[in-house]
Amino acid sequence: MPQINQANCTGCGDCIARCPTGALGWQAGKAALLHPELCTYCTLCEDVCPVGAIELPFLILKRASNEEA
């Protein structure tokens, strides 16, 4: 699941607009994962975030293991 760092989120809404499934939404003026069951792990939210406030932890582990190989 995407992890959104609320302290870093600027509330620009780019990730919400880009999410093809509607998994993201607004919570207190910031992006939030409101419907995790809709998330397909496509990484578009992470890619479009201008401040790097979104990470997908499972991908970080996968990338690290690929780099070691």
Number of C-alpha atoms within 10 A of each C-alpha: 15 23 13 19 15 16 8 12 19 15 16 14 18 16 23 23 13 16 20 15 13 16 17 23 17 13 12 8 13 18 23 23 19 14 12 14 10 14 18 14 14 13 17 15 25 22 14 17 19 14 11 14 18 23 18 16 12 11 14 11 11 10 11 10 10 9 8 6 5
